[in-house]
Amino acid sequence: MAEDKMKLENQICFSLYATTREMTKLYRPLLADLDITYPQYLVLLALWESSPLSVKELGGRLYLDSGTLTPMLKRMEKVGLIERYRSREDERKVLIGLTKEGRDAEQKAACIPDLLLENIDINEEEILQLQHTLQRMLEGAREKGEGL
């Protein structure tokens, strides 16, 4: 029984990792019309919910550090999806806002969640349960990780 714990397929981290990779592959053709990557899609999702956001707020929402986030934001700015600017209240704070093109992309992307669900064999109730479980895992891992 103890050796079963050490099998690759019994590792929750491997299941999460492999599922994430496969889900990202499914997103690729869905995002092709928008000409964005999956991480850029996540940035847009966060900004469609609330814009502008500071780089720090955006990084916190996406679990990304500024070293990963900044180059991606520069590329997104270059293609006209977002704009970066300094806060009037605090010049040290860089804000990220949507351009007209970035706001317009939301309409094009509105079908993506439904199209993705068509590609996986899971019903809405299972999705909600999985999201709840993963959110609890994420919060627990984040709490434990903050002390490290």
TORKOL-4160 file (C-alpha; in steps of 0.2 Angstrom, whole numbers, padded with zeros to 4 digits, m for minus):
148
<pt num="1" X="0000" Y="0000" Z="0000"/>
<pt num="2" X="0014" Y="0012" Z="0004"/>
<pt num="3" X="0022" Y="0009" Z="m0013"/>
<pt num="4" X="0005" Y="0014" Z="m0021"/>
<pt num="5" X="0008" Y="0032" Z="m0013"/>
<pt num="6" X="0023" Y="0034" Z="m0023"/>
<pt num="7" X="0016" Y="0030" Z="m0040"/>
<pt num="8" X="0016" Y="0044" Z="m0052"/>
<pt num="9" X="m0003" Y="0042" Z="m0056"/>
<pt num="10" X="m0007" Y="0043" Z="m0038"/>
<pt num="11" X="0001" Y="0060" Z="m0036"/>
<pt num="12" X="m0011" Y="0075" Z="m0034"/>
<pt num="13" X="0002" Y="0087" Z="m0040"/>
<pt num="14" X="0004" Y="0076" Z="m0056"/>
<pt num="15" X="m0014" Y="0076" Z="m0060"/>
<pt num="16" X="m0015" Y="0095" Z="m0058"/>
<pt num="17" X="0000" Y="0098" Z="m0068"/>
<pt num="18" X="m0005" Y="0086" Z="m0083"/>
<pt num="19" X="m0023" Y="0092" Z="m0083"/>
<pt num="20" X="m0017" Y="0110" Z="m0083"/>
<pt num="21" X="m0006" Y="0106" Z="m0098"/>
<pt num="22" X="m0020" Y="0097" Z="m0108"/>
<pt num="23" X="m0033" Y="0111" Z="m0104"/>
<pt num="24" X="m0020" Y="0124" Z="m0110"/>
<pt num="25" X="m0019" Y="0114" Z="m0126"/>
<pt num="26" X="m0038" Y="0115" Z="m0128"/>
<pt num="27" X="m0038" Y="0134" Z="m0126"/>
<pt num="28" X="m0025" Y="0136" Z="m0139"/>
<pt num="29" X="m0037" Y="0135" Z="m0155"/>
<pt num="30" X="m0050" Y="0145" Z="m0145"/>
<pt num="31" X="m0039" Y="0159" Z="m0142"/>
<pt num="32" X="m0031" Y="0159" Z="m0160"/>
<pt num="33" X="m0045" Y="0171" Z="m0166"/>
<pt num="34" X="m0040" Y="0184" Z="m0153"/>
<pt num="35" X="m0021" Y="0181" Z="m0156"/>
<pt num="36" X="m0017" Y="0179" Z="m0138"/>
<pt num="37" X="m0009" Y="0166" Z="m0127"/>
<pt num="38" X="m0018" Y="0157" Z="m0112"/>
<pt num="39" X="m0009" Y="0168" Z="m0099"/>
<pt num="40" X="m0014" Y="0184" Z="m0109"/>
<pt num="41" X="m0032" Y="0177" Z="m0109"/>
<pt num="42" X="m0030" Y="0176" Z="m0090"/>
<pt num="43" X="m0024" Y="0194" Z="m0089"/>
<pt num="44" X="m0039" Y="0200" Z="m0100"/>
<pt num="45" X="m0051" Y="0190" Z="m0089"/>
<pt num="46" X="m0045" Y="0199" Z="m0073"/>
<pt num="47" X="m0046" Y="0216" Z="m0082"/>
<pt num="48" X="m0063" Y="0213" Z="m0089"/>
<pt num="49" X="m0069" Y="0210" Z="m0071"/>
<pt num="50" X="m0060" Y="0225" Z="m0064"/>
<pt num="51" X="m0050" Y="0238" Z="m0073"/>
<pt num="52" X="m0038" Y="0246" Z="m0070"/>
<pt num="53" X="m0028" Y="0236" Z="m0058"/>
<pt num="54" X="m0010" Y="0239" Z="m0052"/>
<pt num="55" X="0003" Y="0227" Z="m0057"/>
<pt num="56" X="0004" Y="0221" Z="m0039"/>
<pt num="57" X="m0015" Y="0218" Z="m0039"/>
<pt num="58" X="m0015" Y="0209" Z="m0056"/>
<pt num="59" X="0000" Y="0198" Z="m0050"/>
<pt num="60" X="m0009" Y="0193" Z="m0034"/>
<pt num="61" X="m0025" Y="0189" Z="m0044"/>
<pt num="62" X="m0015" Y="0178" Z="m0056"/>
<pt num="63" X="m0002" Y="0171" Z="m0044"/>
<pt num="64" X="0012" Y="0178" Z="m0055"/>
<pt num="65" X="0027" Y="0188" Z="m0049"/>
<pt num="66" X="0031" Y="0204" Z="m0058"/>
<pt num="67" X="0046" Y="0196" Z="m0067"/>
<pt num="68" X="0034" Y="0185" Z="m0076"/>
<pt num="69" X="0020" Y="0197" Z="m0078"/>
<pt num="70" X="0029" Y="0213" Z="m0084"/>
<pt num="71" X="0036" Y="0206" Z="m0100"/>
<pt num="72" X="0019" Y="0199" Z="m0104"/>
<pt num="73" X="0011" Y="0216" Z="m0101"/>
<pt num="74" X="0023" Y="0224" Z="m0112"/>
<pt num="75" X="0019" Y="0212" Z="m0126"/>
<pt num="76" X="0000" Y="0215" Z="m0123"/>
<pt num="77" X="0003" Y="0234" Z="m0123"/>
<pt num="78" X="0013" Y="0233" Z="m0139"/>
<pt num="79" X="m0002" Y="0225" Z="m0148"/>
<pt num="80" X="m0014" Y="0237" Z="m0141"/>
<pt num="81" X="m0024" Y="0227" Z="m0129"/>
<pt num="82" X="m0019" Y="0236" Z="m0113"/>
<pt num="83" X="m0011" Y="0252" Z="m0108"/>
<pt num="84" X="0001" Y="0254" Z="m0093"/>
<pt num="85" X="0002" Y="0271" Z="m0084"/>
<pt num="86" X="0007" Y="0278" Z="m0067"/>
<pt num="87" X="m0006" Y="0281" Z="m0054"/>
<pt num="88" X="m0010" Y="0299" Z="m0051"/>
<pt num="89" X="m0011" Y="0296" Z="m0032"/>
<pt num="90" X="0005" Y="0286" Z="m0031"/>
<pt num="91" X="0018" Y="0288" Z="m0045"/>
<pt num="92" X="0027" Y="0272" Z="m0039"/>
<pt num="93" X="0011" Y="0262" Z="m0044"/>
<pt num="94" X="0009" Y="0256" Z="m0062"/>
<pt num="95" X="m0009" Y="0253" Z="m0067"/>
<pt num="96" X="m0015" Y="0242" Z="m0081"/>
<pt num="97" X="m0030" Y="0247" Z="m0090"/>
<pt num="98" X="m0039" Y="0240" Z="m0106"/>
<pt num="99" X="m0039" Y="0249" Z="m0122"/>
<pt num="100" X="m0054" Y="0250" Z="m0133"/>
<pt num="101" X="m0047" Y="0234" Z="m0142"/>
<pt num="102" X="m0045" Y="0225" Z="m0126"/>
<pt num="103" X="m0063" Y="0229" Z="m0121"/>
<pt num="104" X="m0069" Y="0224" Z="m0138"/>
<pt num="105" X="m0060" Y="0207" Z="m0136"/>
<pt num="106" X="m0072" Y="0202" Z="m0122"/>
<pt num="107" X="m0086" Y="0200" Z="m0134"/>
<pt num="108" X="m0076" Y="0189" Z="m0146"/>
<pt num="109" X="m0070" Y="0179" Z="m0130"/>
<pt num="110" X="m0088" Y="0177" Z="m0123"/>
<pt num="111" X="m0090" Y="0160" Z="m0132"/>
<pt num="112" X="m0074" Y="0152" Z="m0126"/>
<pt num="113" X="m0080" Y="0145" Z="m0109"/>
<pt num="114" X="m0094" Y="0136" Z="m0118"/>
<pt num="115" X="m0083" Y="0130" Z="m0132"/>
<pt num="116" X="m0071" Y="0123" Z="m0119"/>
<pt num="117" X="m0084" Y="0114" Z="m0110"/>
<pt num="118" X="m0089" Y="0105" Z="m0126"/>
<pt num="119" X="m0072" Y="0098" Z="m0127"/>
<pt num="120" X="m0071" Y="0090" Z="m0110"/>
<pt num="121" X="m0082" Y="0076" Z="m0103"/>
<pt num="122" X="m0088" Y="0084" Z="m0087"/>
<pt num="123" X="m0105" Y="0091" Z="m0083"/>
<pt num="124" X="m0109" Y="0108" Z="m0075"/>
<pt num="125" X="m0112" Y="0101" Z="m0057"/>
<pt num="126" X="m0095" Y="0092" Z="m0058"/>
<pt num="127" X="m0087" Y="0108" Z="m0064"/>
<pt num="128" X="m0094" Y="0118" Z="m0049"/>
<pt num="129" X="m0089" Y="0105" Z="m0037"/>
<pt num="130" X="m0071" Y="0104" Z="m0045"/>
<pt num="131" X="m0070" Y="0123" Z="m0044"/>
<pt num="132" X="m0075" Y="0123" Z="m0026"/>
<pt num="133" X="m0062" Y="0109" Z="m0021"/>
<pt num="134" X="m0048" Y="0118" Z="m0031"/>
<pt num="135" X="m0052" Y="0134" Z="m0023"/>
<pt num="136" X="m0050" Y="0127" Z="m0006"/>
<pt num="137" X="m0034" Y="0118" Z="m0011"/>
<pt num="138" X="m0027" Y="0134" Z="m0018"/>
<pt num="139" X="m0032" Y="0144" Z="m0002"/>
<pt num="140" X="m0024" Y="0131" Z="0009"/>
<pt num="141" X="m0008" Y="0130" Z="m0001"/>
<pt num="142" X="m0007" Y="0149" Z="m0002"/>
<pt num="143" X="m0008" Y="0150" Z="0017"/>
<pt num="144" X="0005" Y="0137" Z="0020"/>
<pt num="145" X="0016" Y="0144" Z="0006"/>
<pt num="146" X="0016" Y="0161" Z="0014"/>
<pt num="147" X="0026" Y="0155" Z="0029"/>
<pt num="148" X="0039" Y="0148" Z="0018"/>
